[in-house]
């Protein structure tokens, strides 16, 4: 095939909604990405937390390829075995009751928002429809989820918004009590605010939100789009907080690289939506579900324990770097505050030296594949340390 100028064509033909880094990715294996010129990079991004098993994992490729040769799509008007199997595993491992499958995290959060409003509408009428989210949160880029997102930067230029969302200061229980009114139908939050700077919530705050939801018959929605499917060392991060959500949204890492998302529904929420209330053409696609099955089968207790250990290892190594001010996050979802150096400049310099990393506000964000080796961790951290020096 004739070689093309990828960057030039991209700039001419693709809408410029992304501030792309200077790398044309060609292929990869595990936690190593290779560009079109053959240069290797240690990957601390996993496609923003998507490639949970790294690039082109052998067993994942085998599972997806097998399903591709059998049935690539049939729509949700019919049953498929891979979708049923993924739903069975998710509900068994979480104790939740049912699953709705979508294609992305934003879509997963949309169905959560709709379910919360219908839940209260069915029981109390149309006036109980406010949803409390957190300042500094991120829930997606659709008109519904961008409204749920508690950051002014994402709201600029897109008025008017959906309405009936209130924003609470993270970890401020008094403010939570003030923002929740008799017209509130749900509280929606991330356990670790990823795009907001990799900021952990406190257990006290999350427990207060759960108690409030139970007492006032509101739904507790936990957004696990970035934290879910082993990223923090648990299947879902809410397990660290000793709470029982009504809805848990997921995406990213469950597909291992293919687009799949969804929402898990607990007892109170599982039968709210009826035929015609919501739908999607591609959600729960059999090929994406085949990839998800391989991911879920691999992410067992021993695997999760290893993710926790790798997270501790990362934090210890990072904390020992003199230029690092602080380290936040859980498991292999890590935020790094720098003492002097600009995060974006650091990302670009690291890329030049063979390391792929991300930013989250003023911090560096690390989301490596869950399968990354200690040798790859050391190699990547050596590059980062050299850049910071």
C-alpha positions as YAML, in Angstrom:
chain: A
units: angstrom
residues:
- id: 1
  name: UNK
  ca: [0.00, 0.00, 0.00]
- id: 2
  name: UNK
  ca: [1.29, 3.47, -0.94]
- id: 3
  name: UNK
  ca: [2.72, 5.41, 2.01]
- id: 4
  name: UNK
  ca: [0.75, 8.52, 2.95]
- id: 5
  name: UNK
  ca: [1.48, 11.63, 4.99]
- id: 6
  name: UNK
  ca: [-0.82, 10.81, 7.92]
- id: 7
  name: UNK
  ca: [-0.36, 14.08, 9.78]
- id: 8
  name: UNK
  ca: [-1.00, 16.21, 6.68]
- id: 9
  name: UNK
  ca: [-4.13, 14.29, 5.72]
- id: 10
  name: UNK
  ca: [-5.39, 14.41, 9.31]
- id: 11
  name: UNK
  ca: [-4.98, 18.18, 9.47]
- id: 12
  name: UNK
  ca: [-6.70, 18.65, 6.11]
- id: 13
  name: UNK
  ca: [-9.51, 16.10, 6.35]
- id: 14
  name: UNK
  ca: [-10.39, 15.50, 10.02]
- id: 15
  name: UNK
  ca: [-12.25, 17.98, 12.23]
- id: 16
  name: UNK
  ca: [-9.75, 19.52, 14.62]
- id: 17
  name: UNK
  ca: [-11.32, 18.59, 17.93]
- id: 18
  name: UNK
  ca: [-8.16, 16.97, 19.32]
- id: 19
  name: UNK
  ca: [-4.85, 18.47, 20.33]
- id: 20
  name: UNK
  ca: [-2.88, 15.52, 19.02]
- id: 21
  name: UNK
  ca: [0.63, 14.69, 20.20]
- id: 22
  name: UNK
  ca: [3.37, 14.25, 17.62]
- id: 23
  name: UNK
  ca: [3.13, 10.47, 17.20]
- id: 24
  name: UNK
  ca: [1.70, 8.39, 14.37]
- id: 25
  name: UNK
  ca: [1.03, 5.04, 16.04]
- id: 26
  name: UNK
  ca: [1.53, 2.05, 13.75]
- id: 27
  name: UNK
  ca: [1.45, -1.08, 15.92]
- id: 28
  name: UNK
  ca: [2.05, -2.26, 19.46]
- id: 29
  name: UNK
  ca: [2.41, -5.19, 21.82]
- id: 30
  name: UNK
  ca: [1.74, -5.17, 25.56]
- id: 31
  name: UNK
  ca: [2.84, -1.81, 26.95]
- id: 32
  name: UNK
  ca: [5.01, -0.91, 23.95]
- id: 33
  name: UNK
  ca: [3.76, 1.24, 21.06]
- id: 34
  name: UNK
  ca: [5.70, 1.58, 17.80]
- id: 35
  name: UNK
  ca: [5.35, 4.58, 15.47]
- id: 36
  name: UNK
  ca: [5.45, 4.61, 11.66]
- id: 37
  name: UNK
  ca: [9.21, 5.11, 11.70]
- id: 38
  name: UNK
  ca: [9.80, 2.11, 13.99]
- id: 39
  name: UNK
  ca: [10.53, 4.06, 17.18]
- id: 40
  name: UNK
  ca: [9.33, 2.35, 20.39]
- id: 41
  name: UNK
  ca: [7.48, 4.01, 23.25]
- id: 42
  name: UNK
  ca: [6.58, 2.77, 26.72]
- id: 43
  name: UNK
  ca: [2.83, 3.32, 27.03]
- id: 44
  name: UNK
  ca: [1.58, 4.82, 30.31]
- id: 45
  name: UNK
  ca: [-1.76, 5.81, 28.72]
- id: 46
  name: UNK
  ca: [-3.51, 2.57, 27.58]
- id: 47
  name: UNK
  ca: [-5.58, 4.63, 25.14]
- id: 48
  name: UNK
  ca: [-6.86, 6.72, 28.10]
- id: 49
  name: UNK
  ca: [-7.52, 3.62, 30.18]
- id: 50
  name: UNK
  ca: [-9.02, 1.50, 27.40]
- id: 51
  name: UNK
  ca: [-6.32, -1.06, 26.55]
- id: 52
  name: UNK
  ca: [-6.57, -2.85, 29.89]
- id: 53
  name: UNK
  ca: [-4.61, -5.87, 28.60]
- id: 54
  name: UNK
  ca: [-2.22, -3.74, 26.56]
- id: 55
  name: UNK
  ca: [-1.75, -3.74, 22.81]
- id: 56
  name: UNK
  ca: [-2.81, -6.85, 20.87]
- id: 57
  name: UNK
  ca: [-2.92, -9.34, 23.75]
- id: 58
  name: UNK
  ca: [-2.75, -12.81, 22.19]
- id: 59
  name: UNK
  ca: [-5.77, -14.32, 23.96]
- id: 60
  name: UNK
  ca: [-7.86, -11.17, 23.48]
- id: 61
  name: UNK
  ca: [-7.07, -11.11, 19.76]
- id: 62
  name: UNK
  ca: [-7.96, -14.80, 19.53]
- id: 63
  name: UNK
  ca: [-11.33, -14.28, 21.28]
- id: 64
  name: UNK
  ca: [-12.27, -11.28, 19.16]
- id: 65
  name: UNK
  ca: [-11.16, -12.92, 15.90]
- id: 66
  name: UNK
  ca: [-13.13, -16.07, 16.67]
- id: 67
  name: UNK
  ca: [-16.29, -14.05, 17.21]
- id: 68
  name: UNK
  ca: [-15.63, -11.94, 14.08]
- id: 69
  name: UNK
  ca: [-15.67, -15.11, 12.00]
- id: 70
  name: UNK
  ca: [-18.95, -16.16, 13.56]
- id: 71
  name: UNK
  ca: [-21.19, -13.06, 13.89]
- id: 72
  name: UNK
  ca: [-20.11, -9.41, 13.82]
- id: 73
  name: UNK
  ca: [-23.50, -7.74, 14.41]
- id: 74
  name: UNK
  ca: [-27.19, -8.51, 14.56]
- id: 75
  name: UNK
  ca: [-28.76, -5.59, 16.54]
- id: 76
  name: UNK
  ca: [-30.52, -5.66, 19.89]
- id: 77
  name: UNK
  ca: [-33.73, -6.92, 18.35]
- id: 78
  name: UNK
  ca: [-32.23, -10.41, 18.77]
- id: 79
  name: UNK
  ca: [-30.39, -12.34, 21.48]
- id: 80
  name: UNK
  ca: [-26.65, -13.06, 21.37]
- id: 81
  name: UNK
  ca: [-24.61, -15.33, 23.61]
- id: 82
  name: UNK
  ca: [-21.60, -13.01, 24.23]
- id: 83
  name: UNK
  ca: [-23.85, -10.23, 25.53]
- id: 84
  name: UNK
  ca: [-25.69, -12.59, 27.89]
- id: 85
  name: UNK
  ca: [-22.40, -14.00, 29.20]
- id: 86
  name: UNK
  ca: [-20.93, -10.56, 29.93]
- id: 87
  name: UNK
  ca: [-24.11, -9.52, 31.76]
- id: 88
  name: UNK
  ca: [-24.06, -12.72, 33.80]
- id: 89
  name: UNK
  ca: [-20.43, -12.23, 34.89]
- id: 90
  name: UNK
  ca: [-20.92, -8.54, 35.78]
- id: 91
  name: UNK
  ca: [-24.03, -9.14, 37.87]
- id: 92
  name: UNK
  ca: [-22.57, -12.18, 39.64]
- id: 93
  name: UNK
  ca: [-19.36, -10.36, 40.56]
- id: 94
  name: UNK
  ca: [-21.07, -7.17, 41.76]
- id: 95
  name: UNK
  ca: [-24.38, -8.32, 43.19]
- id: 96
  name: UNK
  ca: [-26.17, -5.87, 40.88]
- id: 97
  name: UNK
  ca: [-29.31, -7.11, 39.14]
- id: 98
  name: UNK
  ca: [-29.26, -6.13, 35.45]
- id: 99
  name: UNK
  ca: [-27.13, -4.48, 32.75]
- id: 100
  name: UNK
  ca: [-27.80, -2.07, 29.91]
- id: 101
  name: UNK
  ca: [-25.11, -2.12, 27.21]
- id: 102
  name: UNK
  ca: [-24.00, 1.00, 25.34]
- id: 103
  name: UNK
  ca: [-20.96, 2.03, 23.28]
- id: 104
  name: UNK
  ca: [-19.21, 4.60, 25.45]
- id: 105
  name: UNK
  ca: [-18.98, 6.18, 28.86]
- id: 106
  name: UNK
  ca: [-21.04, 9.20, 27.87]
- id: 107
  name: UNK
  ca: [-23.85, 6.94, 26.63]
- id: 108
  name: UNK
  ca: [-23.66, 4.91, 29.83]
- id: 109
  name: UNK
  ca: [-24.05, 8.09, 31.88]
- id: 110
  name: UNK
  ca: [-26.93, 9.25, 29.68]
- id: 111
  name: UNK
  ca: [-28.93, 6.11, 30.47]
- id: 112
  name: UNK
  ca: [-28.15, 6.59, 34.18]
- id: 113
  name: UNK
  ca: [-29.51, 10.15, 34.06]
- id: 114
  name: UNK
  ca: [-32.66, 9.05, 32.22]
- id: 115
  name: UNK
  ca: [-33.23, 6.17, 34.63]
- id: 116
  name: UNK
  ca: [-32.92, 8.39, 37.70]
- id: 117
  name: UNK
  ca: [-35.46, 10.86, 36.35]
- id: 118
  name: UNK
  ca: [-37.90, 8.14, 35.32]
- id: 119
  name: UNK
  ca: [-37.53, 6.44, 38.71]
- id: 120
  name: UNK
  ca: [-38.67, 9.57, 40.54]
- id: 121
  name: UNK
  ca: [-41.19, 10.51, 37.87]
- id: 122
  name: UNK
  ca: [-42.90, 7.12, 38.22]
- id: 123
  name: UNK
  ca: [-43.11, 7.41, 42.01]
- id: 124
  name: UNK
  ca: [-43.46, 11.13, 42.74]
- id: 125
  name: UNK
  ca: [-44.29, 12.98, 39.51]
- id: 126
  name: UNK
  ca: [-42.40, 15.31, 37.20]
- id: 127
  name: UNK
  ca: [-41.23, 17.82, 39.83]
- id: 128
  name: UNK
  ca: [-38.60, 15.48, 41.36]
- id: 129
  name: UNK
  ca: [-35.95, 15.67, 38.66]
- id: 130
  name: UNK
  ca: [-32.81, 17.44, 39.89]
- id: 131
  name: UNK
  ca: [-29.47, 15.61, 39.92]
- id: 132
  name: UNK
  ca: [-26.56, 16.62, 42.14]
- id: 133
  name: UNK
  ca: [-23.07, 16.07, 40.71]
- id: 134
  name: UNK
  ca: [-19.70, 17.34, 41.93]
- id: 135
  name: UNK
  ca: [-17.62, 20.31, 40.99]
- id: 136
  name: UNK
  ca: [-14.52, 19.24, 39.07]
- id: 137
  name: UNK
  ca: [-16.30, 16.14, 37.76]
- id: 138
  name: UNK
  ca: [-16.37, 14.80, 34.21]
- id: 139
  name: UNK
  ca: [-19.20, 12.63, 32.87]
- id: 140
  name: UNK
  ca: [-19.02, 13.00, 29.08]
- id: 141
  name: UNK
  ca: [-19.49, 15.32, 26.13]
- id: 142
  name: UNK
  ca: [-23.11, 14.80, 25.08]
- id: 143
  name: UNK
  ca: [-25.49, 17.62, 25.97]
- id: 144
  name: UNK
  ca: [-26.77, 15.66, 28.98]
- id: 145
  name: UNK
  ca: [-23.43, 14.51, 30.33]
- id: 146
  name: UNK
  ca: [-21.63, 17.78, 29.66]
- id: 147
  name: UNK
  ca: [-24.32, 19.42, 31.79]
- id: 148
  name: UNK
  ca: [-23.66, 16.84, 34.50]
- id: 149
  name: UNK
  ca: [-19.95, 17.69, 34.29]
- id: 150
  name: UNK
  ca: [-19.10, 20.19, 37.02]
- id: 151
  name: UNK
  ca: [-16.44, 22.20, 35.16]
- id: 152
  name: UNK
  ca: [-17.09, 25.61, 33.61]
- id: 153
  name: UNK
  ca: [-14.44, 25.03, 30.94]
- id: 154
  name: UNK
  ca: [-16.60, 22.33, 29.36]
- id: 155
  name: UNK
  ca: [-19.75, 24.49, 29.44]
- id: 156
  name: UNK
  ca: [-18.40, 27.39, 27.41]
- id: 157
  name: UNK
  ca: [-20.05, 27.95, 23.99]
- id: 158
  name: UNK
  ca: [-22.80, 25.32, 24.25]
- id: 159
  name: UNK
  ca: [-25.73, 27.06, 25.95]
- id: 160
  name: UNK
  ca: [-28.56, 26.38, 26.60]
- id: 161
  name: UNK
  ca: [-27.97, 23.24, 28.64]
- id: 162
  name: UNK
  ca: [-30.28, 20.48, 29.83]
- id: 163
  name: UNK
  ca: [-31.07, 22.08, 33.18]
- id: 164
  name: UNK
  ca: [-31.85, 20.80, 36.67]
- id: 165
  name: UNK
  ca: [-28.31, 19.90, 37.70]
- id: 166
  name: UNK
  ca: [-26.69, 21.21, 40.89]
- id: 167
  name: UNK
  ca: [-22.97, 21.03, 41.67]
- id: 168
  name: UNK
  ca: [-21.59, 20.21, 45.10]
- id: 169
  name: UNK
  ca: [-18.05, 20.80, 46.33]
- id: 170
  name: UNK
  ca: [-16.21, 17.44, 46.56]
- id: 171
  name: UNK
  ca: [-15.83, 16.11, 50.12]
- id: 172
  name: UNK
  ca: [-17.98, 18.93, 51.55]
- id: 173
  name: UNK
  ca: [-20.79, 17.10, 53.36]
- id: 174
  name: UNK
  ca: [-22.44, 20.35, 54.48]
- id: 175
  name: UNK
  ca: [-22.58, 21.56, 50.88]
- id: 176
  name: UNK
  ca: [-24.02, 18.19, 49.82]
- id: 177
  name: UNK
  ca: [-26.84, 18.56, 52.35]
- id: 178
  name: UNK
  ca: [-27.48, 22.08, 51.05]
- id: 179
  name: UNK
  ca: [-27.52, 21.12, 47.35]
- id: 180
  name: UNK
  ca: [-29.84, 18.14, 47.83]
- id: 181
  name: UNK
  ca: [-33.43, 19.34, 48.05]
- id: 182
  name: UNK
  ca: [-36.90, 17.79, 48.00]
- id: 183
  name: UNK
  ca: [-36.71, 18.01, 44.19]
- id: 184
  name: UNK
  ca: [-33.50, 15.95, 43.89]
- id: 185
  name: UNK
  ca: [-33.81, 12.49, 42.30]
- id: 186
  name: UNK
  ca: [-30.15, 11.36, 42.29]
- id: 187
  name: UNK
  ca: [-26.55, 12.01, 43.31]
- id: 188
  name: UNK
  ca: [-23.95, 11.20, 40.68]
- id: 189
  name: UNK
  ca: [-20.19, 11.02, 41.33]
- id: 190
  name: UNK
  ca: [-16.83, 9.47, 40.43]
- id: 191
  name: UNK
  ca: [-14.85, 7.79, 43.20]
- id: 192
  name: UNK
  ca: [-11.67, 9.28, 41.70]
- id: 193
  name: UNK
  ca: [-12.12, 12.38, 39.56]
- id: 194
  name: UNK
  ca: [-9.95, 11.45, 36.58]
- id: 195
  name: UNK
  ca: [-10.23, 14.38, 34.15]
- id: 196
  name: UNK
  ca: [-10.54, 16.63, 37.19]
- id: 197
  name: UNK
  ca: [-6.96, 15.92, 38.27]
- id: 198
  name: UNK
  ca: [-7.02, 12.34, 39.64]
- id: 199
  name: UNK
  ca: [-8.63, 13.43, 42.91]
- id: 200
  name: UNK
  ca: [-9.84, 10.76, 45.38]
- id: 201
  name: UNK
  ca: [-13.09, 11.27, 47.29]
- id: 202
  name: UNK
  ca: [-13.17, 10.53, 51.01]
- id: 203
  name: UNK
  ca: [-15.05, 7.51, 52.33]
- id: 204
  name: UNK
  ca: [-16.97, 9.76, 54.75]
- id: 205
  name: UNK
  ca: [-18.33, 11.89, 51.92]
- id: 206
  name: UNK
  ca: [-19.35, 8.91, 49.79]
- id: 207
  name: UNK
  ca: [-21.05, 7.22, 52.75]
- id: 208
  name: UNK
  ca: [-22.92, 10.46, 53.52]
- id: 209
  name: UNK
  ca: [-24.18, 10.53, 49.92]
- id: 210
  name: UNK
  ca: [-25.33, 6.92, 50.17]
- id: 211
  name: UNK
  ca: [-27.19, 7.57, 53.44]
- id: 212
  name: UNK
  ca: [-28.86, 10.64, 51.95]
- id: 213
  name: UNK
  ca: [-30.00, 8.69, 48.89]
- id: 214
  name: UNK
  ca: [-31.48, 5.90, 50.98]
- id: 215
  name: UNK
  ca: [-33.23, 8.28, 53.36]
- id: 216
  name: UNK
  ca: [-34.75, 10.46, 50.63]
- id: 217
  name: UNK
  ca: [-35.39, 7.64, 48.11]
- id: 218
  name: UNK
  ca: [-32.93, 9.04, 45.54]
- id: 219
  name: UNK
  ca: [-30.65, 6.97, 43.33]
- id: 220
  name: UNK
  ca: [-26.91, 6.84, 43.96]
- id: 221
  name: UNK
  ca: [-25.10, 6.80, 40.59]
- id: 222
  name: UNK
  ca: [-21.40, 5.91, 40.57]
- id: 223
  name: UNK
  ca: [-19.53, 6.80, 37.37]
- id: 224
  name: UNK
  ca: [-16.85, 4.11, 36.94]
- id: 225
  name: UNK
  ca: [-16.09, 4.80, 33.28]
- id: 226
  name: UNK
  ca: [-12.40, 5.37, 34.05]
- id: 227
  name: UNK
  ca: [-12.06, 3.69, 37.45]
- id: 228
  name: UNK
  ca: [-13.87, 0.45, 36.63]
- id: 229
  name: UNK
  ca: [-12.80, -3.03, 35.47]
- id: 230
  name: UNK
  ca: [-9.70, -3.37, 37.64]
- id: 231
  name: UNK
  ca: [-8.12, 0.04, 37.11]
- id: 232
  name: UNK
  ca: [-7.94, 0.81, 40.84]
- id: 233
  name: UNK
  ca: [-7.18, -2.72, 42.05]
- id: 234
  name: UNK
  ca: [-10.83, -3.66, 42.54]
- id: 235
  name: UNK
  ca: [-13.30, -4.62, 39.82]
- id: 236
  name: UNK
  ca: [-15.02, -1.32, 40.65]
- id: 237
  name: UNK
  ca: [-13.60, 1.47, 42.80]
- id: 238
  name: UNK
  ca: [-16.78, 1.84, 44.87]
- id: 239
  name: UNK
  ca: [-15.81, -1.44, 46.58]
- id: 240
  name: UNK
  ca: [-13.19, 0.51, 48.55]
- id: 241
  name: UNK
  ca: [-15.91, 2.78, 49.96]
- id: 242
  name: UNK
  ca: [-18.30, 0.21, 51.47]
- id: 243
  name: UNK
  ca: [-21.35, 1.52, 49.61]
- id: 244
  name: UNK
  ca: [-24.11, -0.09, 47.56]
- id: 245
  name: UNK
  ca: [-24.87, 2.02, 44.47]
- id: 246
  name: UNK
  ca: [-28.15, 1.95, 42.58]
- id: 247
  name: UNK
  ca: [-26.46, 2.48, 39.20]
- id: 248
  name: UNK
  ca: [-22.83, 1.92, 38.20]
- id: 249
  name: UNK
  ca: [-21.69, 3.11, 34.78]
- id: 250
  name: UNK
  ca: [-18.71, 1.55, 33.01]
- id: 251
  name: UNK
  ca: [-16.84, 1.66, 29.67]
- id: 252
  name: UNK
  ca: [-13.19, 2.07, 28.60]
- id: 253
  name: UNK
  ca: [-11.26, -0.88, 30.06]
- id: 254
  name: UNK
  ca: [-13.97, -3.52, 29.78]
- id: 255
  name: UNK
  ca: [-13.62, -3.84, 26.00]
- id: 256
  name: UNK
  ca: [-9.85, -4.10, 25.98]
- id: 257
  name: UNK
  ca: [-9.77, -1.76, 22.97]
- id: 258
  name: UNK
  ca: [-13.20, -2.12, 21.38]
- id: 259
  name: UNK
  ca: [-16.05, 0.36, 22.07]
- id: 260
  name: UNK
  ca: [-18.39, -0.93, 24.76]
- id: 261
  name: UNK
  ca: [-19.95, 0.66, 27.81]
- id: 262
  name: UNK
  ca: [-23.00, 0.27, 29.94]
- id: 263
  name: UNK
  ca: [-24.76, 0.61, 33.24]
- id: 264
  name: UNK
  ca: [-25.30, -1.87, 36.05]
- id: 265
  name: UNK
  ca: [-28.63, -1.52, 37.87]
- id: 266
  name: UNK
  ca: [-29.35, -2.48, 41.46]
- id: 267
  name: UNK
  ca: [-32.65, -3.58, 42.99]
- id: 268
  name: UNK
  ca: [-34.35, -0.17, 42.96]
- id: 269
  name: UNK
  ca: [-33.34, 0.75, 39.41]
- id: 270
  name: UNK
  ca: [-33.30, -2.52, 37.48]
- id: 271
  name: UNK
  ca: [-36.90, -2.45, 36.20]
- id: 272
  name: UNK
  ca: [-37.36, 1.29, 35.67]
- id: 273
  name: UNK
  ca: [-36.72, 1.32, 31.92]
- id: 274
  name: UNK
  ca: [-39.27, -0.39, 29.69]
- id: 275
  name: UNK
  ca: [-39.24, -1.26, 25.95]
- id: 276
  name: UNK
  ca: [-38.93, 1.96, 23.96]
- id: 277
  name: UNK
  ca: [-37.55, 4.05, 26.84]
- id: 278
  name: UNK
  ca: [-33.95, 3.73, 25.66]
- id: 279
  name: UNK
  ca: [-31.93, 1.88, 23.05]
- id: 280
  name: UNK
  ca: [-28.83, 1.68, 20.89]
- id: 281
  name: UNK
  ca: [-27.99, 0.02, 17.60]
- id: 282
  name: UNK
  ca: [-24.49, -1.13, 18.49]
- id: 283
  name: UNK
  ca: [-24.60, -1.52, 22.28]
- id: 284
  name: UNK
  ca: [-23.49, -4.97, 23.41]
- id: 285
  name: UNK
  ca: [-22.11, -5.80, 19.98]
- id: 286
  name: UNK
  ca: [-21.05, -9.48, 19.95]
- id: 287
  name: UNK
  ca: [-17.45, -8.75, 18.91]
- id: 288
  name: UNK
  ca: [-17.02, -6.08, 21.60]
- id: 289
  name: UNK
  ca: [-18.59, -8.47, 24.12]
- id: 290
  name: UNK
  ca: [-16.18, -11.24, 23.09]
- id: 291
  name: UNK
  ca: [-13.34, -8.86, 23.96]
- id: 292
  name: UNK
  ca: [-15.06, -7.94, 27.23]
- id: 293
  name: UNK
  ca: [-15.42, -11.62, 28.16]
- id: 294
  name: UNK
  ca: [-11.68, -12.13, 27.76]
- id: 295
  name: UNK
  ca: [-10.96, -9.04, 29.88]
- id: 296
  name: UNK
  ca: [-13.37, -10.09, 32.65]
- id: 297
  name: UNK
  ca: [-12.05, -13.65, 32.71]
- id: 298
  name: UNK
  ca: [-8.51, -12.36, 33.12]
- id: 299
  name: UNK
  ca: [-9.29, -9.72, 35.73]
- id: 300
  name: UNK
  ca: [-9.71, -12.16, 38.63]
- id: 301
  name: UNK
  ca: [-8.75, -11.71, 42.30]
- id: 302
  name: UNK
  ca: [-5.07, -12.57, 41.74]
- id: 303
  name: UNK
  ca: [-4.90, -10.14, 38.82]
- id: 304
  name: UNK
  ca: [-6.49, -7.35, 40.90]
- id: 305
  name: UNK
  ca: [-4.05, -7.95, 43.75]
- id: 306
  name: UNK
  ca: [-1.20, -7.52, 41.28]
- id: 307
  name: UNK
  ca: [-2.71, -4.24, 40.02]
- id: 308
  name: UNK
  ca: [-2.78, -2.96, 43.62]
- id: 309
  name: UNK
  ca: [0.87, -3.96, 44.08]
- id: 310
  name: UNK
  ca: [1.90, -2.25, 40.85]
- id: 311
  name: UNK
  ca: [0.05, 0.88, 41.97]
- id: 312
  name: UNK
  ca: [1.98, 0.93, 45.25]
- id: 313
  name: UNK
  ca: [5.23, 0.36, 43.35]
- id: 314
  name: UNK
  ca: [4.47, 3.27, 41.02]
- id: 315
  name: UNK
  ca: [3.69, 5.61, 43.90]
- id: 316
  name: UNK
  ca: [6.81, 4.69, 45.85]
- id: 317
  name: UNK
  ca: [9.03, 5.24, 42.81]
- id: 318
  name: UNK
  ca: [7.31, 8.50, 41.87]
- id: 319
  name: UNK
  ca: [7.44, 9.87, 45.42]
- id: 320
  name: UNK
  ca: [11.20, 9.33, 45.45]
- id: 321
  name: UNK
  ca: [11.69, 11.68, 42.48]
- id: 322
  name: UNK
  ca: [12.75, 15.09, 43.90]
- id: 323
  name: UNK
  ca: [10.77, 17.06, 41.28]
- id: 324
  name: UNK
  ca: [7.47, 15.35, 42.24]
- id: 325
  name: UNK
  ca: [5.35, 17.31, 44.73]
- id: 326
  name: UNK
  ca: [2.64, 14.70, 45.39]
- id: 327
  name: UNK
  ca: [1.06, 11.54, 44.01]
- id: 328
  name: UNK
  ca: [-2.70, 10.81, 44.01]
- id: 329
  name: UNK
  ca: [-5.05, 8.15, 42.69]
- id: 330
  name: UNK
  ca: [-5.73, 4.46, 43.28]
- id: 331
  name: UNK
  ca: [-4.15, 1.36, 41.75]
- id: 332
  name: UNK
  ca: [-2.96, 2.11, 38.22]
- id: 333
  name: UNK
  ca: [-4.87, 5.39, 37.99]
- id: 334
  name: UNK
  ca: [-2.22, 7.85, 39.09]
- id: 335
  name: UNK
  ca: [-1.94, 11.64, 39.24]
- id: 336
  name: UNK
  ca: [1.44, 13.33, 39.64]
- id: 337
  name: UNK
  ca: [1.73, 16.93, 40.83]
- id: 338
  name: UNK
  ca: [5.02, 18.53, 39.78]
- id: 339
  name: UNK
  ca: [6.94, 21.08, 41.83]
- id: 340
  name: UNK
  ca: [8.04, 23.32, 38.97]
- id: 341
  name: UNK
  ca: [7.71, 21.79, 35.53]
- id: 342
  name: UNK
  ca: [4.62, 22.32, 33.38]
- id: 343
  name: UNK
  ca: [2.62, 19.10, 32.87]
- id: 344
  name: UNK
  ca: [1.96, 19.58, 29.14]
- id: 345
  name: UNK
  ca: [5.62, 20.40, 28.44]
- id: 346
  name: UNK
  ca: [6.59, 17.29, 30.38]
- id: 347
  name: UNK
  ca: [4.25, 15.12, 28.27]
- id: 348
  name: UNK
  ca: [5.78, 16.42, 25.02]
- id: 349
  name: UNK
  ca: [9.37, 16.01, 26.25]
- id: 350
  name: UNK
  ca: [8.64, 12.49, 27.53]
- id: 351
  name: UNK
  ca: [7.18, 11.56, 24.15]
- id: 352
  name: UNK
  ca: [10.37, 12.67, 22.41]
- id: 353
  name: UNK
  ca: [12.33, 10.33, 24.69]
- id: 354
  name: UNK
  ca: [10.00, 7.35, 24.21]
- id: 355
  name: UNK
  ca: [7.32, 7.59, 26.92]
- id: 356
  name: UNK
  ca: [3.58, 8.15, 26.43]
- id: 357
  name: UNK
  ca: [1.84, 9.92, 29.35]
- id: 358
  name: UNK
  ca: [-1.26, 12.10, 29.83]
- id: 359
  name: UNK
  ca: [-2.30, 15.26, 31.64]
- id: 360
  name: UNK
  ca: [-5.19, 15.96, 34.00]
- id: 361
  name: UNK
  ca: [-5.48, 19.68, 34.67]
- id: 362
  name: UNK
  ca: [-2.08, 20.73, 36.08]
- id: 363
  name: UNK
  ca: [-1.03, 17.14, 36.81]
- id: 364
  name: UNK
  ca: [0.56, 14.33, 34.85]
- id: 365
  name: UNK
  ca: [-1.83, 11.37, 34.60]
- id: 366
  name: UNK
  ca: [-0.67, 7.76, 34.28]
- id: 367
  name: UNK
  ca: [-3.06, 5.02, 33.10]
- id: 368
  name: UNK
  ca: [-0.78, 2.16, 31.98]
- id: 369
  name: UNK
  ca: [-2.11, -1.19, 30.80]
- id: 370
  name: UNK
  ca: [-3.05, -3.36, 33.78]
- id: 371
  name: UNK
  ca: [-0.71, -6.01, 32.40]
- id: 372
  name: UNK
  ca: [2.36, -3.76, 32.33]
- id: 373
  name: UNK
  ca: [5.52, -5.46, 33.63]
- id: 374
  name: UNK
  ca: [7.77, -4.11, 36.37]
- id: 375
  name: UNK
  ca: [10.57, -3.88, 33.81]
- id: 376
  name: UNK
  ca: [8.37, -1.64, 31.63]
- id: 377
  name: UNK
  ca: [7.38, 0.44, 34.66]
- id: 378
  name: UNK
  ca: [11.03, 1.00, 35.55]
- id: 379
  name: UNK
  ca: [11.95, 1.88, 31.98]
- id: 380
  name: UNK
  ca: [9.13, 4.40, 31.69]
- id: 381
  name: UNK
  ca: [9.80, 5.98, 35.08]
- id: 382
  name: UNK
  ca: [13.49, 6.35, 34.21]
- id: 383
  name: UNK
  ca: [12.51, 8.37, 31.14]
- id: 384
  name: UNK
  ca: [10.11, 10.49, 33.22]
- id: 385
  name: UNK
  ca: [12.74, 11.14, 35.86]
- id: 386
  name: UNK
  ca: [15.27, 12.19, 33.22]
- id: 387
  name: UNK
  ca: [12.75, 14.60, 31.72]
- id: 388
  name: UNK
  ca: [11.93, 16.12, 35.11]
- id: 389
  name: UNK
  ca: [15.61, 16.59, 35.89]
...
